[in-house]
Amino acid sequence: MGIPREAVRLVGDPPKPRMIAERSGKDWTAQFNPFAAKRVQALTALDLAGYIFKKNSPSCGMERVRVYNSKGVPTRQGRGLFAAAVMEASRRLKEFLRSRLGGYATRRNKPDLDGTSQLSPYLHFGHMGPHTIALAVQDAGAPLQDRAAFLEELIVRRELAVNFVRYNSNYENFDSCEAWADVTLRKHAPDKRRFVYTARDLENAETHDPLWNAAQKQMVLTGWMHGYLRMYWAKKILEWSPSPGVAYDTAVQLNDRYELDGRDPNGYAGIAWAVAGKHDRAWGPERSVYGKIRHMSYESTSRKFNSKAYVERIRPWREIAHRQADSP
Ligand SMILES: Cc1cc2nc3c(=O)[nH]c(=O)nc-3n(C[C@H](O)[C@H](O)[C@H](O)COP(=O)(O)OP(=O)(O)OC[C@H]3O[C@@H](n4cnc5c(N)ncnc54)[C@H](O)[C@@H]3O)c2cc1C
């Protein structure tokens, strides 16, 4: 913004204001938000005990910050953009520690229960760093098995993903495939597919599989899909695409377009795991299309949790979205 910077103010809708320079009228919002995310991450790494925010500031004020309407009249209903991001991530972490960390080890693979932290978008944008979360979880009163299961995901799985994109320049495409997986998928490339869907069919959740369609809709309508279903979702894209290369590309495109936490090492590693054998091993029996890649069937996946309840929970959101799309 330069030093000294021009004075800025918040303008528009108080829950979602824009940051506008007072004299030039320049809109700083799109530049400020990623800056705030990076700054939070840098501060988080310092393991501070707290921050001092500046009262009334359009970036740092915690409450009663002025937001101006189109006529230039202020209301005192705003929150600085930087402070808002830090406070929301912190609220969500506290809520997870209080109500969902206990039982995480058994509930995390049950999409009907929503037992995970849902912190991935905040981690992705840097509103909160992994150190803060890991230390809070370590010190929480939840049973050891739940804390250990969570830290395995946050530290081991997350670091493996960062390592993958750091050392494999093909992380965004099928050339990242493990050698054993490449051999088995090539062998099964000519196998007849029972269902083949285009990227458009998949994007619109128009498949024969109600569980897959619900997961896809959860991602498109809310920007977040449950982790257990992300595995199933990508495996089915492999099964229903004309080739593993097309499947990889489609999964990356949809994931990066619709997940709030998309365009992230975890996403590329997750897709490489599901489609291309990354961080996995060969499985038997050898199957059509999958070869020795680990398989997930509709029957076994939908039996592992209350899939009917999950599909029913998503259904009203789909209906609302359809109604909105149809209305003039
Ligand atoms: C096909 C596929 C696509 C995926 N796409 C993404 C993506 O775009 N962005 C993303 O952040 N994650 C992605 N993941 C990984 C994982 O599913 C999500 O990180 C997790 O579901 C996010 O929900 P949560 O924050 O509630 O997770 P929690 O269970 O609460 O875990 C806490 C944190 O640990 C990390 N974590 C959890 N599971 C994994 C994992 N399997 N691999 C690496 N880190 C993990 C994440 O940072 C997560 O926020 C993908 C996985 C698969 C199989």
The ligand as a MOL file (V3000), in Angstrom:
LIG
                    3D

  0  0  0     0  0            999 V3000
M  V30 BEGIN CTAB
M  V30 COUNTS 53 58 0 0 0
M  V30 BEGIN ATOM
M  V30 1 C -9.4730 -36.9930 -3.6000 0
M  V30 2 C -9.0610 -36.1290 -2.4330 0
M  V30 3 C -9.0400 -34.7630 -2.5790 0
M  V30 4 C -8.6420 -33.9400 -1.5040 0
M  V30 5 N -8.6000 -32.5760 -1.6870 0
M  V30 6 C -8.1130 -31.7830 -0.6930 0
M  V30 7 C -7.9440 -30.3860 -0.9130 0
M  V30 8 O -8.1970 -29.8780 -2.0180 0
M  V30 9 N -7.4720 -29.6270 0.1250 0
M  V30 10 C -7.1940 -30.1690 1.3610 0
M  V30 11 O -6.7830 -29.4370 2.2630 0
M  V30 12 N -7.3230 -31.5040 1.5720 0
M  V30 13 C -7.7580 -32.3180 0.5850 0
M  V30 14 N -7.8750 -33.6690 0.8050 0
M  V30 15 C -7.4190 -34.2340 2.0920 0
M  V30 16 C -8.5070 -34.3690 3.1730 0
M  V30 17 O -9.6160 -35.0500 2.6680 0
M  V30 18 C -8.9380 -32.9840 3.6950 0
M  V30 19 O -7.7870 -32.2760 4.1350 0
M  V30 20 C -9.8800 -33.1030 4.8980 0
M  V30 21 O -10.9860 -33.8920 4.5570 0
M  V30 22 C -10.3170 -31.6900 5.3050 0
M  V30 23 O -11.3130 -31.7260 6.2850 0
M  V30 24 P -11.0230 -31.3650 7.7950 0
M  V30 25 O -10.2700 -30.0850 7.8910 0
M  V30 26 O -12.2910 -31.5100 8.5300 0
M  V30 27 O -10.0210 -32.5610 8.1900 0
M  V30 28 P -9.6200 -33.1460 9.6300 0
M  V30 29 O -9.9480 -34.5860 9.6260 0
M  V30 30 O -10.1660 -32.3310 10.7130 0
M  V30 31 O -8.0320 -33.0370 9.5980 0
M  V30 32 C -7.3400 -31.8590 10.0390 0
M  V30 33 C -6.3830 -31.4140 8.9720 0
M  V30 34 O -5.4220 -32.4360 8.6750 0
M  V30 35 C -5.0900 -32.4040 7.2940 0
M  V30 36 N -5.5340 -33.6470 6.6530 0
M  V30 37 C -6.5920 -34.4220 6.9710 0
M  V30 38 N -6.6760 -35.4800 6.1340 0
M  V30 39 C -5.6460 -35.3550 5.2740 0
M  V30 40 C -5.1930 -36.1210 4.1590 0
M  V30 41 N -5.7840 -37.2680 3.7980 0
M  V30 42 N -4.1110 -35.6940 3.4790 0
M  V30 43 C -3.4630 -34.5690 3.8490 0
M  V30 44 N -3.8410 -33.7850 4.8850 0
M  V30 45 C -4.9220 -34.1850 5.5860 0
M  V30 46 C -5.8470 -31.2220 6.6970 0
M  V30 47 O -5.0070 -30.1050 6.7110 0
M  V30 48 C -7.0350 -31.0840 7.6420 0
M  V30 49 O -7.6060 -29.7950 7.6390 0
M  V30 50 C -8.2730 -34.5130 -0.2530 0
M  V30 51 C -8.3140 -35.9190 -0.1180 0
M  V30 52 C -8.7070 -36.7130 -1.1920 0
M  V30 53 C -8.7240 -38.2080 -1.0240 0
M  V30 END ATOM
M  V30 BEGIN BOND
M  V30 1 1 1 2
M  V30 2 1 2 3
M  V30 3 2 2 52
M  V30 4 2 3 4
M  V30 5 1 4 5
M  V30 6 1 4 50
M  V30 7 2 5 6
M  V30 8 1 6 7
M  V30 9 1 6 13
M  V30 10 2 7 8
M  V30 11 1 7 9
M  V30 12 1 9 10
M  V30 13 2 10 11
M  V30 14 1 10 12
M  V30 15 2 12 13
M  V30 16 1 13 14
M  V30 17 1 14 15
M  V30 18 1 14 50
M  V30 19 1 15 16
M  V30 20 1 16 17
M  V30 21 1 16 18
M  V30 22 1 18 19
M  V30 23 1 18 20
M  V30 24 1 20 21
M  V30 25 1 20 22
M  V30 26 1 22 23
M  V30 27 1 23 24
M  V30 28 2 24 25
M  V30 29 1 24 26
M  V30 30 1 24 27
M  V30 31 1 27 28
M  V30 32 2 28 29
M  V30 33 1 28 30
M  V30 34 1 28 31
M  V30 35 1 31 32
M  V30 36 1 32 33
M  V30 37 1 33 34
M  V30 38 1 33 48
M  V30 39 1 34 35
M  V30 40 1 35 36
M  V30 41 1 35 46
M  V30 42 1 36 37
M  V30 43 1 36 45
M  V30 44 2 37 38
M  V30 45 1 38 39
M  V30 46 1 39 40
M  V30 47 2 39 45
M  V30 48 1 40 41
M  V30 49 2 40 42
M  V30 50 1 42 43
M  V30 51 2 43 44
M  V30 52 1 44 45
M  V30 53 1 46 47
M  V30 54 1 46 48
M  V30 55 1 48 49
M  V30 56 2 50 51
M  V30 57 1 51 52
M  V30 58 1 52 53
M  V30 END BOND
M  V30 END CTAB
M  END
